[in-house]
Amino acid sequence: MATTQDWIAEAEAVKAQMLAGGATAGVATREQVAHLSGLEIFKEILLGKLPYASVGRTLDYSPVTVDLGEIVFQGSPQANFLNPMGTVHGGWYGTLLDSAMGCAVHTIVPAGRGFTTAEYSVNIVRGAKVGGVYRTIGKVVHAGRQMATAEGRIVDADGKIYAHGTTTCFLFDMPKG
């Protein structure tokens, strides 16, 4: 079983690979991605050839692995993510789960198609600690022509679940031009 230190080392290696490829935060242009499937887009992001989402920089999380129908992000909540009660704000859990579940769906989308989240649900079952290392794992449950569903979990290296959720996404043809 992997340790937190193993996770940190793996994530640092991925970040170094992204930076070596010239990665920056931002949004890819339509021309950069129109011919790529969602899985190909994420593989290009991990190689640093396409920009990564700036929300990951803002909330301190980044992709670690990607495969068809599954993606893993790693992140650490920071002190500026605390709510007035001194616990990690629910929006942190929601954003990481929305990202992982939506990106898992994105990996099954062929070139020329897109997706959007229609709804998602989050259940926080344990409080994350500031500076703790967590992985958010998103997996596709069902993929049809017009709709896909996915589930996600936020876990620590010991396998403890901190939050879990589900999403429904609409799939559509991207506008031409």
Residue pairs with C-beta under 8 A, 6 or more apart in sequence:
1 157
1 159
2 10
2 157
3 157
4 133
4 156
4 157
6 157
7 64
7 74
7 133
7 135
7 157
8 133
10 64
10 74
11 62
11 64
11 74
14 46
14 62
14 63
14 64
14 65
15 62
17 46
17 47
17 48
18 45
18 46
18 47
18 48
18 52
18 62
19 48
20 48
21 47
21 48
21 49
22 48
22 49
23 45
23 48
23 49
23 50
23 51
23 52
24 51
24 52
25 51
25 52
25 53
25 54
25 56
25 57
26 51
26 52
26 54
27 51
27 53
28 41
28 50
28 51
32 50
33 41
33 50
34 111
34 112
34 174
35 111
36 44
36 111
37 107
37 109
37 110
37 111
38 105
38 106
38 107
38 108
38 109
38 110
38 115
39 66
39 67
39 68
39 107
39 108
40 111
41 50
41 106
42 63
42 66
42 71
42 103
42 106
42 107
43 66
44 50
45 51
45 52
45 63
46 63
46 66
52 62
52 63
53 99
55 95
55 99
56 62
56 63
56 73
56 75
56 99
59 75
59 81
59 92
59 95
59 96
60 75
60 76
60 77
60 78
61 73
61 74
61 75
61 76
61 96
61 99
61 136
62 73
62 74
62 75
63 71
63 72
63 73
63 103
64 72
64 73
64 74
64 135
65 71
65 72
66 72
66 103
66 107
67 107
68 107
68 108
69 104
69 107
69 108
69 139
69 140
69 143
70 104
70 107
70 137
70 138
70 139
70 140
71 100
71 103
71 104
71 107
71 137
71 138
72 100
72 135
72 136
72 137
72 138
73 96
73 99
73 100
73 103
73 135
73 136
73 138
74 133
74 134
74 135
74 136
75 96
75 133
75 134
75 136
76 130
76 131
76 132
76 133
76 134
77 88
77 92
77 128
77 129
77 130
77 131
77 132
77 134
78 130
78 131
79 130
81 88
81 89
81 91
81 92
81 130
82 88
82 89
82 130
83 89
83 90
87 127
88 127
88 128
88 129
88 130
90 122
90 124
92 128
93 122
93 124
93 128
93 154
93 162
93 163
94 120
94 122
94 165
96 134
96 136
96 152
96 154
97 120
97 122
97 136
97 138
97 152
97 154
97 163
97 164
97 165
97 167
98 117
98 120
98 165
98 167
99 136
99 138
100 136
100 137
100 138
100 152
101 117
101 120
101 138
101 150
101 151
101 152
101 165
101 166
101 167
102 115
102 117
102 120
102 138
102 150
102 167
102 169
103 138
104 138
104 139
104 140
104 150
104 152
105 115
105 138
105 140
105 143
105 148
105 150
105 167
105 169
105 171
106 115
107 140
108 140
108 143
108 148
109 115
109 171
112 173
112 174
113 171
113 172
113 173
113 174
114 171
114 172
114 173
114 174
115 148
115 169
115 170
115 171
115 172
116 169
116 170
116 172
117 167
117 168
117 169
118 147
118 167
118 168
118 169
118 170
119 167
119 168
120 165
120 166
120 167
120 168
121 165
121 166
121 167
122 163
122 164
122 165
123 163
123 164
123 165
124 162
124 163
125 161
125 162
125 163
125 164
126 160
126 161
126 162
126 163
127 162
128 134
128 154
128 162
132 156
133 156
133 157
134 154
134 155
134 156
134 162
135 154
135 155
135 156
135 157
136 152
136 153
136 154
137 152
137 153
137 155
138 150
138 151
138 152
139 150
139 151
139 152
140 148
140 149
140 150
141 149
141 150
141 151
141 166
142 148
142 149
143 171
144 171
145 171
146 170
146 171
146 172
147 168
147 169
147 170
147 171
148 168
148 169
148 171
149 166
149 167
149 168
149 169
150 166
150 167
150 169
151 164
151 165
151 166
151 167
152 164
152 165
152 166
152 167
153 161
153 163
153 164
154 161
154 162
154 163
154 164
155 161
155 162
156 162
